[in-house]
Amino acid sequence: MLPFKNFVAPEPRATEPPTQARWLAFAGIIVGGLLGGMIGYGTADLLGAQPWLAALAAVAFAIGGASGVGIVAQLTLRAMNEWRAVQHPEDPRRRS
């Protein structure tokens, strides 16, 4: 006879981050890209670069800014997933 014959494991919880957190991460990436582009354009313009070079710097800085914020957003959402996954299913304080 098995000792845990009547044991019923709880259903696994969905660990995806909330929709609001994903939208905030997306908005942060957009803002990071815009601000990076503005910094790139402003820096090139202050250095007296040609307009096409200033635009190129704006694009490069926008990609860099959006990439940096995207990495931080990805790590934050992943940490949120892990935090929600390790909570005990019978904990009365857990959120559904």
C-alpha positions as CSV (number, residue, x, y, z in Angstrom):
1,M,0.0,0.0,0.0
2,L,1.3,3.4,-0.9
3,P,1.6,5.9,1.9
4,F,0.4,8.9,-0.1
5,K,-2.4,7.1,-2.0
6,N,-5.0,9.9,-1.4
7,F,-2.6,12.7,-1.8
8,V,-3.8,15.3,-4.3
9,A,-1.3,17.8,-5.5
10,P,-2.5,21.4,-6.0
11,E,-2.9,22.7,-9.5
12,P,0.1,24.8,-10.6
13,R,-0.5,28.5,-10.7
14,A,-0.1,30.6,-13.7
15,T,3.1,32.5,-13.1
16,E,3.0,35.0,-15.9
17,P,3.3,38.6,-14.8
18,P,0.1,40.7,-14.6
19,T,-1.0,42.4,-17.8
20,Q,-0.5,45.8,-16.2
21,A,3.2,45.0,-15.5
22,R,3.7,44.0,-19.1
23,W,2.2,47.2,-20.4
24,L,4.3,49.2,-18.0
25,A,7.4,47.4,-19.2
26,F,6.4,48.1,-22.8
27,A,5.8,51.8,-22.0
28,G,9.2,52.0,-20.2
29,I,11.0,50.6,-23.2
30,I,9.3,53.2,-25.5
31,V,10.2,56.0,-23.1
32,G,13.7,54.8,-22.8
33,G,14.1,54.7,-26.6
34,L,12.6,58.2,-27.0
35,L,14.9,59.7,-24.3
36,G,17.9,57.9,-25.7
37,G,17.1,59.3,-29.2
38,M,16.8,62.8,-27.7
39,I,20.1,62.5,-25.9
40,G,21.8,61.2,-29.0
41,Y,20.5,64.0,-31.2
42,G,21.2,66.7,-28.6
43,T,24.8,65.5,-28.1
44,A,25.6,65.3,-31.8
45,D,23.9,68.7,-32.3
46,L,26.0,70.3,-29.6
47,L,29.2,68.9,-31.0
48,G,28.3,70.6,-34.3
49,A,27.7,67.4,-36.4
50,Q,25.9,67.5,-39.7
51,P,22.1,67.0,-39.5
52,W,22.3,63.5,-41.0
53,L,25.0,62.5,-38.5
54,A,22.9,63.9,-35.7
55,A,19.9,61.8,-36.9
56,L,22.1,58.7,-37.1
57,A,23.3,59.4,-33.5
58,A,19.7,59.7,-32.4
59,V,18.8,56.4,-33.9
60,A,21.8,54.7,-32.4
61,F,21.1,56.1,-29.0
62,A,17.4,55.3,-29.2
63,I,18.3,51.6,-30.0
64,G,20.7,51.6,-27.1
65,G,18.3,53.2,-24.7
66,A,15.5,50.9,-25.6
67,S,17.7,47.9,-25.4
68,G,18.9,48.8,-21.9
69,V,15.5,49.4,-20.6
70,G,14.3,46.2,-22.3
71,I,16.9,44.2,-20.5
72,V,16.0,45.6,-17.1
73,A,12.2,45.1,-17.9
74,Q,12.8,41.5,-18.8
75,L,14.8,40.8,-15.7
76,T,12.1,42.5,-13.6
77,L,9.3,40.5,-15.1
78,R,11.3,37.3,-14.8
79,A,11.9,38.0,-11.1
80,M,8.2,38.7,-10.7
81,N,7.4,35.3,-12.2
82,E,9.8,33.5,-9.9
83,W,8.4,35.4,-6.9
84,R,4.9,34.4,-7.7
85,A,5.9,30.8,-8.4
86,V,7.5,30.0,-5.1
87,Q,4.6,31.0,-2.9
88,H,2.9,28.0,-1.2
89,P,-0.5,27.3,-2.7
90,E,-2.2,27.0,0.7
91,D,-0.8,30.3,2.0
92,P,-3.8,32.5,3.0
93,R,-1.8,35.6,2.2
94,R,-1.2,34.7,-1.5
95,R,-2.9,36.5,-4.2
96,S,-4.9,34.6,-6.8
